[in-house]
Amino acid sequence: MPSEQPYLLGIDLGTSAVKVGVYSATGERIALESDEYALTPQADAVEADPELYWAPVARAVRRVLRRIGGSPDRIVAASTSTFGESVFPLLKDGTPARPSISWMDGRSSAEADLLVSQLGAQHLLEISGQPEINAVWPATKFLWMKRHEPEVFARVATFLLPDDYLLYRLTGQLVAELSMWGSSLLLDIRSKTWAEASLEAVGLRPAQLPTRTQTGTVLGTISPACAAETGLSTRTLVVAGAMDQMCAAVGAGNIEPGIVTESTGTVVALLTTLEAPIFDSVTRVPCHIHAVPGKYCLLPWSPTGGMVLKWFKDRFGETEIARAAQEGRDVYDLLCEHAAAIPPGSDGLILLPFLEGAGFPEFHPAARGVLLGLSLKHTKAHLTRAILESIAYLVRADLEALQRLGVSPREVCLLGGAAKSVLWSQIKADVLGLPVAVLPGSDTAALGAAMIAAVGAGLLPDLPSAVAAMGRPASVLLPQAETRAVYDHAYLRYRQLFEHVKVLF
């Protein structure tokens, strides 16, 4: 590649891993590195030293710079994609006031109930877009700190969320990136201003919150401290990014109504772009601020997705794990190969995949997995295929709920680790009765961050231009007519099964 070609850096910080990609202004991936880390829950408490997140970012950046060679000045701009809802309290000198509190931390359930009693669920829905008020949302964690750690809470100079913290480590600047704070319960997502009643209820001083910043804003350049840790150039611009689901939507070209992106990773998450927010207390679908300026998105999700297949592999896949290690293959490929030999509908086997509760549209946290129709003829391969089909049924239920709100997708774009499986992707096309587009690579969120960086740096005029210039061609799978009747019947049984057993949970 010519040395003068400008490069863009996309950093995608997930709950358990980071991916760092370098891309050209035409979307070519020049290099990609990743690093992993693990949180250690203690009952309901899920905390971590912020360095747990930053250290793997720095390591991955250093490796990716070695991969591309040459001067780091070649990277003209960087942007960020991160998980959401975790809290990073900082002291006045910028050091942590306490460990960060993960979005998975469940200690603030009582505070969530208290906020609902004080402010009302409808009010909270209309400012935050969140119909379910629980311990995930940052405002509940702030209130928990105030009630249980009042001395620490009073000493906090600035509260940050994950994208804010990553941007702080890159630039030294303290900002509140809007797509992050949309689900905090503290920001009015319509006016993009702080919700005074929420701040008062939580006991936050406005001075403890950083300056609100839109995705795509240029914050400055890489700080000297960051340059020393990562090897990045202090000439590289840093552009405010967005929550990972929104960055992945940008990377997939989901920036206008009519497309739904679906990601089956640890959880199942869908995203559809809106011109205006939807606040619906019936379907209870979460609404967020999009990475695209002025737009919004619906983000229904379920807490169980790909983790169901991982659980099955870990508990019952000893043979496949050993064979995969011996042959140098992916164990999931082996499981799917066996499942491909089973006919659609898994010979009558139906699974409710709610191993850790049901999310949208059922909203039943006490729900658990149920297997219906098991007989002596069924094998491990049947169980594998039933798992794949159950997630497709879950996505179909999500789409039907979205259609009741007027969302009519032309196609569904598949992201996440499950999209690597042709079988699983075809099952989704058949169950949904829609074309599914499968994007290559597992770095769509990092690519979306790079697109945001390209626009911020002025290499491209806007995000539609970035999607056109840097987007990847997708392979499209069409639904097979011969499976329609089988899957329509199986999906009906799936829905009926949940309705019949939900009282037992």
Secondary structure, DSSP 8 states (H G I E B T S, - for coil): --TTS-EEEEEEE-SSEEEEEEEETT--EEEEEEEE-----BTTB-EE-THHHHHHHHHHHHHHHHHH-S-GGGEEEEEEEE--S-BEEE-TTSSBSS-EE-TT--TTHHHHHHHHHHH-HHHHHHHH--SS--TTSHHHHHHHHHHH-HHHHHH-SEEE-HHHHHHHHHHS--EEEHHHHTTSSSEETTTTEE-HHHHHHHT--GGGS-EEE-TT-EEEE--HHHHHHH---TTSEEEEEEEHHHHHHHHTT--STTEEEEEESSSEEEEEEESS----TTT---EEE-SSTT-EEE--EES-SHHHHHHHHHHH-HHHHHHHHHHT--HHHHHHHHHHTS-TTGGG-EEE--TT-B-TTT-BTT---EEES--TT--HHHHHHHHHHHHHHHHHHHHHHHHTTT---SEEEEESGGGG-HHHHHHHHHHHTS-EEE-SSS-HHHHHHHHHHHHHTTSSSSHHHHHHHH----EEE---GGGHHHHHHHHHHHHHHHHHHGGG-
